[in-house]
Amino acid sequence: MEEILITEEELEYLTHTPKVAREDTVHYKTKWNYFEEAVKACNGITLDEFSKMWDESIRRLIPT
């Protein structure tokens, strides 16, 4: 059998695991708002904004 070595941090993690593993209840809308703010802070655009820009570009190129 092969010998496996672990660090003290790994031992601590493996021996002190929580009894219950779950996320706090967070509504989807709250997470989405946080994501939107994070994107804006990085001067990025959201998927919705990208979709609108994409649609406008196509409409300019191919008028109906």
C-alpha positions as CSV (number, residue, x, y, z in Angstrom):
1,M,0.0,0.0,0.0
2,E,1.3,3.4,-1.0
3,E,2.0,5.9,1.8
4,I,0.1,9.2,1.5
5,L,1.4,12.4,3.2
6,I,-0.8,15.4,4.0
7,T,0.0,18.8,5.4
8,E,-1.2,20.1,8.8
9,E,-3.7,22.4,7.0
10,E,-5.2,19.4,5.1
11,L,-5.4,17.4,8.4
12,E,-7.1,20.3,10.1
13,Y,-9.6,20.6,7.2
14,L,-10.3,16.9,7.1
15,T,-10.8,16.5,10.9
16,H,-12.9,19.6,11.5
17,T,-15.6,19.4,8.9
18,P,-18.9,21.1,9.6
19,K,-21.8,18.8,10.6
20,V,-24.2,20.6,8.1
21,A,-23.0,21.9,4.8
22,R,-25.4,24.3,3.2
23,E,-25.5,27.8,1.8
24,D,-27.3,30.6,3.5
25,T,-30.6,31.3,1.9
26,V,-30.1,34.0,-0.6
27,H,-32.7,35.0,-3.1
28,Y,-31.7,34.8,-6.8
29,K,-32.6,38.5,-7.3
30,T,-30.1,39.5,-4.6
31,K,-27.3,37.5,-6.2
32,W,-28.2,38.9,-9.6
33,N,-28.2,42.5,-8.3
34,Y,-24.7,41.9,-6.9
35,F,-23.5,40.5,-10.2
36,E,-24.9,43.5,-12.1
37,E,-23.0,45.9,-9.7
38,A,-19.8,43.9,-10.0
39,V,-20.0,44.0,-13.8
40,K,-20.6,47.8,-13.8
41,A,-17.7,48.3,-11.4
42,C,-15.4,46.6,-14.0
43,N,-16.7,48.8,-16.8
44,G,-18.2,45.6,-18.3
45,I,-21.6,45.0,-19.9
46,T,-24.2,42.4,-18.9
47,L,-25.5,39.7,-21.1
48,D,-28.8,41.6,-21.5
49,E,-27.0,44.7,-22.6
50,F,-24.9,42.6,-25.0
51,S,-28.0,41.0,-26.4
52,K,-29.7,44.4,-27.0
53,M,-26.5,45.7,-28.7
54,W,-26.3,42.6,-30.9
55,D,-30.0,42.9,-31.9
56,E,-29.5,46.6,-32.8
57,S,-26.4,45.8,-34.9
58,I,-28.2,43.1,-36.9
59,R,-31.2,45.4,-37.5
60,R,-28.9,48.1,-38.8
61,L,-27.2,45.6,-41.2
62,I,-30.3,43.8,-42.2
63,P,-33.3,46.2,-42.1
64,T,-36.7,44.5,-42.2
